[in-house]
Amino acid sequence: MLETVVKRDTDLGTPEIISDKWVSVTIDGYEMSVPEGTSVMRAAALNGVNIPKLCATDSIEAFGSCRLCLVEIEGRRGYPASCTTPVEEGMVIHTETPKLHQLRRGVMELYISDHPLDCLTCPSNGDCELQDMAGVVGLRNVRYGYEGANHLKDQKDTSNPYFTYDPSKCIVCNRCVRACEETQGTFALTISGKGFASRVSPGQDQPFMDSECVSCGACVQACPTATLEDNSVIELGQADHAVITTCAYCGVGCGFKAEMKGETVVRMTPWKDGKANRGHSCVKGRFAWGYTTHKERITKPMIRKSISDPWQEVSWDEAIGYAASEFKRLQGKYGRDSVGGITSSRCTNEETWLVQKLVRAAFNTNNVDTCARVCHSPTGYGLKSTLGESAGTQTFDSVMFTDVVIVMGANPSAAHPVFASRLKKRLRQGARLIVIDPRQTELVSSPHIRADYHLQVRPGTNVALLAAMSHVIATENLIDMDFVRTRCEDKAFREWFDFVCLPENAPEAVEAETGVPADQVRGAARLFATGGNGSIYYGLGVTEHSQGSTTVMAIANLAMATGNIGREGVGVNPLRGQNNVQGSCDMGSFPHELPGYRHISDDVVRHEFEKAWNVTLQPEPGLRIPNMFDAAQEGTFKGLYCQGEDIVQSDPNTQHVAASLAAMECVVIQDIFLNETAKYAHVFLPGSTFLEKDGTFTNAERRISRVRKVMEPASGMADWEITCALSNALGYPMNYTHPSEIMDEIAALTPTFKGVTFDRITEMGSIQWPCNDEAPEGTPIMHIDEFVRGKGKFMITKYIPTDERSTRKYPLLFTTGRILSQYNVGAQTRRTPNVAWHSEDVLEIHPVDAEDRGISQGDWVGIQSRAGETVLRANVTTRVQPGVVYTTFHFPESGANVVTTDNSDWATNCPEYKVTAVQVTRVTQPSSWQNNWSEFNRKQRALLHNRVTMDETTVTD
């Protein structure tokens, strides 16, 4: 049953004011109390009195331009705007009088005199605030004709693929401009012209697509008319109901309202009460959901004996039965551990739980791993070792209380844009910023913000840089000794202190290695230690290194040494790349850990699961993903069940991964498209998108949010039902009737989830774990009074240079990252109009390196490493430093991971994507790998296109 909500959120006119002091006022004869500083408009709305408004909305600061919200205040002259007038003790306010009625109607008449009267054919008909306010003020006629000057013939801007700008309908309320500034922080819009000539202008009177606009949708959301309107609404009309769900892109976990007509999505609008996004969104979550109904969706189960055979469409029973029989055959022939499974960070907690349970209980092996290994497994290891819990410490809201921010190895504007908007808002309020990154990201310098320090570290030297910062803090007596004495292990601290004070860790001593001037390191360290509340946000530029776990521990050391743990505005915060990276780890997707990060060798914990699952579990850890690949090529690992993950494109050393899959006898892929991994599959089980799911995601701040089904799965089966069917066919019963029952099992067996239920999440909106008897409403901030492990533990973080260093043969360092418009392997976003912004991956190279190689802008260049070679277009830019080249990895034909090697983190096997020694040369044709890929892709697509449909009685040999 679908859960519906009202279509329009309540708008209280102006933002909430937080104040300990309350004042009493009288509005229309009723006395009420509100926080001091609250606007008259909001005070009235809180008590059920809705003052007419056009330029005011509670997501942005009051502006006072429309003059529709006038009120009378006893003892004051004139008619002040209620949106910009704060309440005062004893104030007596009248919101409805004959004079106010007359004034408002006159104002509205002026607006309508320069507005098309096409309400019946307007796309915003039924969802237009101008239309609503005309009715509220009782406007019945317009005395001013259309013969004079007007804007009714202004031309539309249809350049953006997702929304249309119609200036003929603009009332110049400024809401879109203010939303772009205050909510998004891009400052892409302005009001050009004066007086009657005033109009909203993207950039320098440019089309939207040529401006700085990032298509977050904030302007469209804020617009009270049809001036800025979703193209989907123009095409489909207004929705008739909405369902609250959670975005399936990055780890911010934005709440959205899926606005629907039947089972057709009309638009996705950010949920105002979403605690992760607070009513904001980015281009992906707001607009890029069309892949759900893309023509390339595979909705029928398919099987084949060999990857050179055409696919056969079969029934669900036959596909499940064939997969189960193959797994049984392989285990019977090659042994219990010859098969395994991979969970996905794009799937729900409930789906991930079932996959790891299937592997442990039905396969009876611990050969289960997750794509989270290739991004944030060092976070789990490093934070567990130092703080005692494998997760970030804060809420996203906490950044609004910080004074100094370190952003390290992360580009939030591209990868976590909604969080980036909140961060930039705090920076505009005066917080200081330290960026540690090999590239010059948008945060280093952009409209209205500039980093105090950009430590442009050489890839692979993060540990040395953090040791140098710690050296400064320790040797200059900047350590918060009260915090350390109270909260941390003394012996471990003393050992760490002696270590960081060594001369070899001084900024001057490591300058040649890191490439960062010593004075910059010293300045940044002093700022972080003395600047007030200090917070650290980091991304894959920290974890995807051979010393990724060491770097995470060094970050935790830095936070503990400065006392920046356990309150608002501080903390250690990993920015998770995919929507459920945190959840896939929480659910026990690693071969050595059961759910809740408890080791499989722990007899007490393991017996608890054995009793609940009625099965005997193996006590020894299984294979990690890299070990599965190696075993496949050795001939001992023969079968894989992979749900929702494209390991061929996303894992390092693509040719090694492909060869490993080709060596397996049964690869079962559960996904929505024929991705790169599915081209090596023998069984394809059509998965479902987030719009077809019930369940939960857990975001980067440990926030568990509901995912609600808005349409039935196109394949007829939800992902959790498919896993249950496979388990049942293997002989291990799974008989759930709804994902809520799976969550009940998760809560029963995972201490940090003990108090979590679907009903509780619905009641609260979302819950941050730990949620248990001690914290029945969840835990927004961790480690407040003590660390989860008791005393915080400082760890020695000695810098050990990576083996992947530049050489005469490979003199450049190759690193990778994301871009705003695309997501991960691009399987979803490449099938949307987002390709208008980014249609291919390019190689960023510094002008000095380009000149040395005779490379010009747009040239084809070959990138060669010891693992392989690919060819991309060159983008000559100073965003990268000399000696470093950079690309994204959103298009399979780019082959970014053909170049990356199988180097990995010493503790977790997280791949070292961020440091690969390469040579770059100008070329004129694709690489041999790209030629082979093109041919293989052509053949696999032909086999899909020529698939045959088998009847229900067909038995496959």
N, C-alpha and C positions, 0 to 999 in steps of 0.2 A: 504494500500500500504506500502510495506516495504522500509525503508530508508537505503540505502547501503552507504558504505564508501570505500575508497581505502584500499587495504589490508595491506600495510606496512607504518608505520609512517615515517616521515622524521627524519633522524638521523644526527644531526649537529656535531657529533664527540666528543665534550667535553661539560661539563656543562656550563650553562649560568653564566656570571660574571656580578654582579651588581656594577656599578661605576658611580659616577657623572662626572668623567673626561673621555672624549672621545679623541681618537687619530686617525690620518689620516694615512693610509697606501696605497700602490699600489700593487695590486695583478694581475699579468698577464696583466699589462698595464692599469688597471682600478683603479681609486682612490676611496677609500671608508673610512667611519668613523665607528668605533666600540668602545665599552667601553674599557677603559684601563684594561689590564690583560687578555683580550680575547685571546684564542689560535689562532695561524695562521690558523689551520684547521677550527675552527668555523667561523672565520672572512671570510674565503673563501666560506664556505658553505652558510653563510647568504647572500652572494652575487652571489649564483648560481654556484660556482666552487666547485666541489666535489672531494677532494683529496682522492686517494685510501687509504683504512685503513682496518685493521683486529682486532687489539687489542683495538681500540678506540670506544667508544659509549657515547652518551651524558648523560646517566643516572649515570655514575660513573666517578671518576677522571681519568685524563690521566695517562698512564702507560709507553708508549714509547718503547714497546718491539718488535713489529712486524716488524719495519723498512720499512714498505711499504709506509708510508706517508711522505717520505723525500721530502724536497723542497730545492731550492736554494735561498739564501738571499744575495743581493748585499752588498759587503763589509764584508761578513763573510766567513770564511773558512769552508770547509766541507759541509755536507748535513744534517742539523738538522731535527729532527722529528717535523712535524707541530703540532702534538697533544700536545707536551710538551713545545713548544716555544711560549711565549706570544708576541703579537704584540707590536711594539714600534713606536713612532711618526716618520714619514718619511720613515719607512721601505719599501723597494722595494723587492717584493717576486715573484719568478717564480715557478709555480707548474707543468709545463710541458716543459721539455727540453730533447734533445736526451740522455744526461747522466742520467737524472732521469728515463727515460723510461728504459734504460739498467739496472740500479740498481734495480728498482722495479721488472722487469721481472726475474732477477737473484734471488731475494729474494723469489718470488713466485715459482720459479722452485724448490727451496729447500723445500718449504712446500709440494708441490705436490709429490716430490720424496718419501715422507714417508706418503702418503695418499692414501687410496683405490680409484681406478679409476672406481667406480661403480655408477657414477652419475645417470644413467638412472633408476637404481633400488633403489637409496638412498631415504629414506623418506623425506629428505630436498630438493630434486630436485625441483628447482623453487623457493626455499626460503632459499638459502645458500649463505652467503656472500663470502665464499671462492671461490665458483663457479663464483660468480659475479666478484670478483676481478681478477680471472684468465682471464676472458674475457676483463676486463678493461685494464689490462697491456699487453694484446696481447700475452699471453703465448700460444705457438703452439706445443711445444714438450718438453720433459723432457730428458735430457742427462744422468741423473743418474738412473741406473737400480734398480731392486728390489732384486738383488742377495745378497747384503750386509745386514747388520743389519737393521731391521725396526720394526714397531709396528703393522704390518698388521694382526697378529694373536692374538692380545690381546683379552681377553674374555670380553663379555658384562656383565654388572651388571643390572639384571632385577628385583632386589629385591623390588624396589619401585613400587607400583601398578599403578602409574600415568606416570612415565617417565623411559626411558632407558638410561643408560650410556654406550657408546661405545668408549672405549679409543683408538681403532684403528684409529678413525677419529679425535682425539684431536690434535690441533696445539699448545697447551700450551700457549694460548694468555692471560690466567689469568683472562679473563672477568668473568667467573663464580665465581672464588675465590673472586674477588673484589666486585661482586654483593652481595655475601653472607656476606661480611664484611661491605660494605658501605651502601647498600640498605636495607638488612634484619637485619644485626647486630647480626647474630648468630655465625659467625666464624666457621662454620662446615666444610669448605673446605680448603685445602691447596695444595701446589705443593710438592709432595714427590719426592725424588731422585734428582740427579744433571745431568746437561748436557743432553746427549741423553736419559738417564733413567728418565727424568722428566715426571711426569704425575699427573693429578688432583687426589687428594685423599680425600674421605670423612673420617673425623675423623683420626684414626690411620690405614690407609689403610684398612678400613672396607667397607662392603657393605653399600649402602646409608641407608637402613632401620635399620642398627645397629649403625649409627652415630648420631651426634647431629642435623642432618638435620631436618628441620621442614616442608619440602615440600612446601615452599611458591611459588616455581617456578621461583624465580629471576635468578637462575643459568641457567635454561632452556631458559628463555627469553633472557639472555645475550649471550648465546652460538651462535657463528657465523656459526657453522657447524651442522652436525647431531650427534655430540658427545653426547649432551644432547637433547633428543627429546621426545615430548609428545607421549605416547602410542597410543592415539587416532589418531594422525597424521600418525603414522606407520601403523595403521589398516585401516584408511579411506582415506589417501592421503591428498593433499593440498586443502585448502578451495578455493572457487572461488569468494566469496564476504563476506563482514562483516557488522555487524550492531552494532552501539554503544548503550549500555544499562547500567543499574545500577544493581549492585549485590543485591541479596535478602537475604543476611545473616545479619551481625551485623550493628550497627549504624554508622559505618564509611562511608558507601555509596560509595564504590569504583566504578569508571567507568570502564567498560569492553567493549572490542570488541568481539562480538559473531561471530567467524569465521565459515562460513557455506558452505555446499554444498546442494543446494536446501533448504529443511527445516530440514536438519540434521546438528546438531552442531558438528563441527570438534574439536574445542577447544575454550576456553575462554582465551583471553589475556588481561592483564590490559591496559587500555587506557592511553596512554602517557599524554594526555591533561586533564585527570580527575583531577580536582582540589582537590578532597578529598584524592586521593591515589597517584597522581603524578607518575603513571606507575608502582606501586607496587601492590602486592596482597598477599593473604594467601592461605593455602591449601584448604579452603572451597570454596572461590570465584573462585579460579583459576582452581580447578579440580573437586569439588564435585557437579557437576550439573547433573549427570546421573540419579538422582531420577525423573527427568522430564519424562523420557521414561521408568520408572521402570515397571515391569510386574504387580505390585500390584496397579498401578494407577486405580482408578475407573472412568470410562468415561461415564457411563450410569446413568441417574436419577433412584432412587429407592425409594419405599415407603413400609410401613408395618403398621399394626394397633397396634401391640404390639412388644416390644423388644424381645419377645420369638418367634416371627413369622419369617419365612424366608423372605428375601428381595424379592420384585417384581421389576424387571426392567420395567420401563414405559417410555412413551414419555415425552419430556419436558413439553408439554402442560398439560399432566395429572399430572405430579409431581407438577408443579406450581399451578395448579388448586386445587389439593388436599391440599397442604400447606395453600393456601389462605382460602379455605373453613374451615379448622380446626381453623385457627386463628379467623375467623369470628365467628365460633361456640363458641369458648372459651370466646371471649369478650361478646358475647350475653348472655352466661350462667353465667360467673363469673365476668363480668365487664370489663371496658376499660383497667384497669391497671393490668389485669391478664396475660398479655403477654409483651414481651420485646425483645431486641436485644443486641448482643455483637459484637463489631467491632474488627478487628485484626490489630496488628502492623506489620504484614507481608504483608498486602494488600496495594494497592496504596492509595494515597490521595483521588483520585476520587471515588474509591470503598467504602472507609470509609465514605466519604461525603454522598454517596447515602444510606448507611445503617442507619446512624443517621437520615437522612432525612426521610427515610421510617418509622422508628419508630415514629418520631415526627408527621409526616404528614399523613401517611397511618394508623398506629396503633393509632395515636392521643394520645400518652403518652410520657413521658420523661424517660421511663425505658430503657435507653441505657447506656452502659458502655463499657470499653475497657480493654484489657489485659495490657495496659500501667499502669493501676491502680496497678497491682501486681509488678511493678518494679519502675516506676519513678513519680507517682503522688505526692510524697513529694517534688520533684524538682519543679513542677508547683506551689505548695502552698508556699514553702519556698522562691523561687526566686521572685515570684509575690509580696509577702509581703514586701520584703526588697529592691529589685531593680526595681520592677514594670513590669517585663516580665518573662514569664514562659519558659525560654530557656537559653542555654549557651551563653556566651558572645563573644567567639572568633572563629577564623578559626583554623583548625588543623595546618596550616603553622605557626601560632603564637607561637607555642612551640619552634620554632627555634630562637626566640628572648628572651626566658626566661632565667633567671639566677638561680632561685631556684624553684623547682617543688615539690609540695605536691601531692602525689598519695594516695588517701584515699579510702579504701573499694573497690578497683578495682584491677584487674589483667589484664592489657592491653595485655600482651604477650599471654594470653589465649583467651580473649574475644574480643579484638580490636587490633589484631596483626599488622595491617598496621600502625595504629597510634603509637603503641609501637615501631616500627622500627624507626619512625621519632623522637620519644622521646629519644630513646637510642642513636641516632646519635647526638642529642644535648647534651646529658650527656657525650658522648665521647669527645665533644668539650669543656667541662669544666663546664657545668651547675651542680648545686648541687641538691641533691635529698633527700626528706623526704618521707618515706613510712609509712603509718598508716594502719596496717592490722593485724588481729590475726594470719595470716599464713606468713611463709617466702616465698614470691613469687619470681619469677625469677628476678624481678627488685631489690630485696634486694642485691643479689650478683649473677653476671653472667659474662661471658667474657667481660672484658674491661669496666665494670660499677660496681659500688658499692654504695649503699645508704649511705649518711652521717649519717642518723638516721633511724632506724627501730623501730617505736613505736608500739610494739606488744600488742595492746590494747585488753583487755578482751571483748568478744562480749557483746554488749548491753550498753557499757559505752562511746560511742563516744562523747556524749554531755559533759560529765564530762571532758574528755581529751581536747576538744576544749576550754572549759571554762578555763582550766588550762593554755593553751597556751596563751589565751587572757589575763589572769591575769598577766602573765610575761610581755607581751607587754605593758599593761597598767601601771603596777607598776614600770617598768623600763624606762618609758618615751620614748618608741619606737613607739608610735602612730604617724602617719603622720597627724599632726594637721592642716596643710595647706589644705590638701585634705578634711579632715573632716569638717572644718569650711566652705569651699567653696561648698562642694557637698552634705552634709548630714544634716538631721534634728537635730537641736541642742538639743532640749529637749530629744529626743529619745536617742541621743548619751550620754548625761549626765547620764541618767538612766542606760544605759548599762554599762557605765564606772564605776559607783558606784557599780553595781552588780558584775562585773568581779573582782573588787578590793577586794571583801569580802574575808576574810581569808579562808572561806570554799571552795573557788575556787583555792586556791594555789596548785601547783603541789604536794607538800608534803601532803596536806590534802586529795587529791583524789588518791594518789598512791596506797593505799590498794584496792580501788575500781576498778581502771583501770588496775592495774598490771604493769604500766609503771613507771620505776624509775624517780623520780623528776628531777634529773640532766639531763636525756635524754629529758624530756619535755622542760626544760628551754633552753637547747642547741638548740633544734629544733625551738622553738619560736623565739629566738634571730636570728638564721640564716634566717628564713623567713622574719622577720621584717627589717633586715639590709643588706640582700644579693643582693639587686638590684631588677630587675623585678621578681615578685613572681606570680606563677600561681598555681591553684588548679584544679586537675582532680579527679573526684570521680565517684563511681559506686554503685552497688546494696548493697554493704557493708555499705553504708551510708543511703540509702533510705528504705531498707527493715527491719525496726526496729519500735518498738512502739513509738520511738521519731525520726523517720525519717525526718519529716518536721522540727522538732526542730534542728536537725543536719545540714540540708541544710541552715537554717537561721544562725546558728553559723558559717558556712563556709562563708556565705556572709558577716557577721559581721567582720570576720577575714580579708577578702579581703578589705573591706572598711576601716578598722582601719589602714591598712598598705598602703593604697593608690593604691592598685593593681587592679584597674578597669579602663577600658576605653582607653587602648592603646595596641600596640603590646607587646606580651610577658607576659601578665598578665591574670587576669580574673578568672571566676568561670565556670568550664566546666564539665557538666554531661556527662558521657560516656554512651550513650543509648545502650541498649543491643540488640535490634532487629532493622531491617532495617528501619522501619517506626514508631518507638515509638513516635518520635517528631511529625510526621505528623498525627498520629491517634489522638493525643491530640489537635493539631492545628485545626483539622476538626470538633471539637465539639462532641467528643464521650462520654463526661461525662454527667450524668443525670442532673447536675445543670448548665451546661455551653453550650451555643451555640458556633459555630465556632468563633475562635479568642479570646477565654477565656472570653466571656461576659455572665454574669449571666442571666439565663432564666427569672428571675423576673424583669429584666430591660424592662419596657414597650416600650421605644423607640426602642431598639434593636429588641425586639420580634416582634413589629409591622412591622419593616422593613422586617423581614423574612416572616411574615404572608402575606404581600403584594406581595412579590416576589414568594412565594409558593402557593398563593391563598388558604390559609387554616387558621383556628384559632388554635393557639398553646396553650398548657397548660402552665400556668404561674408558677406552682409549680414543684420543682425538683422531678425526679423519683427515682427509686430504683437503688442502686449500686449493683454490682455483689453479694457481701455477703448478701445483703438484699433480692435479688432475691432467693438465696438458702434458706434462712430462711423462706421466704413467701411460697416457694414451699412445704416445709415440714409442714407448717401450713395449706396448702390447698388453698391459695389465688393466687398463681402464677402458671399458668398452661401451658404456651407456650413460647418457646424460639427460636429465629432465631439467629444462631451463625455462623459467616462467618470467616473461616480461623483460628480458635483458638481451642486449645485442653485443655479445662479448667479442665478436670478430671486429667490430668497429671501435668498441670502447676500450678494450684491453690492449696492453702494449705488445709490440712485436707482432703485428697482424699476421705475417706469414707463418709464424710459429703457431699461433692460435688456429689459423685455418688448417694447417697440416695436422694439428692434433684432432680437430673435429673430423677431418677426412679419415683419420685412422680409426674412428669409433664405428661400431656396428649399428648402434641405435641412438640417434639424437632426436629427442622430443622437444619441440619448441612450442610454447604457448604464448602467442602474441597477436597483434592486430594487423600487421603488415608482413610481407615477405622481406624481412630485413636481411642484413648481411649474414647473420648467424643462421637464419631459417633456410638460406640457400644450401646449407650443409645438413639439413634435417631430413629425417626419414618419416617423422610424424609431425603434422602441424595441427595444433589444437587452437582454434580461433578464440582469442581472448576478448576482454571487454574493456572499454574506456572508462575513465572516472565518472562519466555521465551515466554509465550503466551499472554502477556499483553501489552497494551498501557496505559501510565499514568505517574505518578511521585511518587518518594519517597522523604522524607525530612529527612536528616541525623542529627547527633548530633550537627553539627555546623550550623543548620538551612538552610542547602543547599538543594534546590529543584532541583532534577535531573530527566531527562527523563528516563522512562522505555519503551523500544521499543519492539514491538512484532517481534520475529524472526521466529515463526511458528504459525500455526492456533491452537486454543484450541482443545485439544484432544476430548473434550466432545461436541464440536460444538458451545458452547456459552462461551463468556468471563464472568468473574465475574460481571462486571458492568451491562451486559445485563441481567443476571439472577436476580439481584436485581430489575432492572427496570420491568422485567416481573412479578415478585411477587407483586410489588407495583401496577402495572396496574390491576392485577387480584384482588387485594384488593379494587380497585375502585379509587385509587389515581394515576392519569396519570404521567408517566415519559417517555418522548419521545425524549431522546437524540439520536444522531446518531454517536457520537464519543466521547471518553473521553476528547478531547480538549474542547468540549462544557461544560462539567462538570467543568473543570478548569475555564472557563470563568465565570460560575456562582459563583464559589468559590471566584474569584477575585472581582466580583461585590458586594459580601456580606461580605467579610472579609478584613478589612482595611490593615492588614499587607501583604496581597496578591494582593493588588489592581493593581500593575503593572505586574503581572505574566501572561504570556501566553505560550503556547507550542512553538510558533514561537520565542518568546523572549528567552526562555530557550535554544532552538536550536542555536540561534545566539550567546549567551554568553557562552554556554556549561553547565552552571548551574547558579542559582540565590539564594542568601541568603536573606531570609526575615528579616526585613521588606523591601518590595519592593513596593514603592508607588511614589506619586508626589515628595515627599521630598528626596527620595532615589531611583531614577529610575533604577539604576544598582544594587540595593540591598545593604545590610548592613553587610559587613564582620565582623566588630567589633562594638559591642553595647556599649551604655552609654559613648560615647566619651566626650561630653561636659556636659551633664547632664543625670541623670537616666531617664528611661522611665516614672517613677512615679514623676519626678521632683527632689526632694531631696531623697537621699538614707535614708532608715529607719533602724536603729539598733533595734534589737529585743532582749528582755530578753529571755535567753535560760537556764532555770533552769533544772538541771539534775533530772529526776524522774526515779528511777530504774524500769526496766520492771518487770511485774508480773512473767515472765518466768525466774526464777532464779534457780540455782542448789540447790538441797535439798539432804537429806540423801537417799531418794528413787531414785532420779534422779540426781546424782552428777556431771555429765558431761554436757557441753554445746555443742550442735550440730549445725553446720552451713553449708551452702551450697555454691556452686559456679560452674564455668564452666571450661571446658578444651578445648584446641585449636582445636582438630580434630572434636569435636561434637558441635552441635548447639541446644540450648534450649531443647525442648522435644525430639529432635533427629529424628523426623519423616522424615526429608530430609536426614540428614547425615548418619543415620543408614542404609539407602538404597543405600549407596555408599561404595567404598573401604576404606573410612575413618575408618571403624571398624577395620582395620588392626592396628591402633594405640590405639584405645580405644573401646574394645568390651563389657565392662561391667563397671558399677559404683562400686567403692570400697570405703571403709571407712578408712580415714586416722586417725591414733591414735598414740599418743606419746608413745615411748618405756616405760616410767614410768607407764602410765596408762595400757598399754598392759601387762606388767609384773605383775602388781597388780591383773590382771584378768586371768592370765595364757594364754594370747593370743599370738600366734606366727604369723609371716608373712604368709599370705594366708589362715589363718583360717576363717571359717564361724563364723560371730558374729551377735548376735541379738541386734538391737537398739530399745529400748522401751521408749516411752514418754506417757504422759497422753492422747494423741490423738490416738496412735496406735503403732504397732510394725512391723519391717521388718528385713530382714537378708541380709547382704552383706559380701563380703570377706574383710579381714583386710589388710591394708597396714601400717605397722609399720614404722613411719617416724618422724624425728624431724622438719619437715616443719610446724607441728602444735605444739602449746605449751601444756604443761600438763594441763589437765582439759578441753580441747577442742577437739572435733572430727569433721571431715569434709567429705563431699562427693559431688559428682556431681549429676545431675538429668536428664540424657539424655536417660535413658532406663526405660520404663514403669514398667517392672517387678521388678526394684529396689525398687520402692515404697518410694522414699525419702520424698514425700509429704504426705505419710501415717503417717509419724512421726510428721511433722510440725503441729503446732496448729493454731487455728483461732485468735490468738492475732494479733493486727494490729496497724498501726500508728494512733495516736489520732485524726489527722486532716483529713486524706484521706482514711482510711481503707486499706492502703497498707499493705499486710501481713508481719508479722515479721518472715520471713524465716531464718534470720541469728542468731536467738537465740531460741533454744528449749532445755529444760532440759531433759536429757536422761540418761538411764543406758545402758551399753554395756556389754554383756556377751558372752562367747564362747558357740556356739550351734552346732548341727549336722544336722539340717533339716530346710527347709524354714519356714517362719512364717505362721500362719493360714491365714492371708490376702493374702500372695503370693500363697498359695494353692487355695484359692477361686478365686484369679485373674486368675490363670492358667486355672481353669475349665471354668470360665466365658469367657475368651479369646478363649478357644477351641470351646465353643458353638457358640460364635458370628462369628468366622471365618467359622465354618461349615454352619451357616445360610447364610453367604455371598457366600460361595462356592456353596451352593445348591440353590442360587437365581433362580427365574423363570422369564422368559421373557413374558410379557403380550403384546397382540397385541393392536393396536391403539384404538380398539373399547371397550376394557375391562373397565368396571366401577367398581371401588373398593368399597366394602360395607363400 
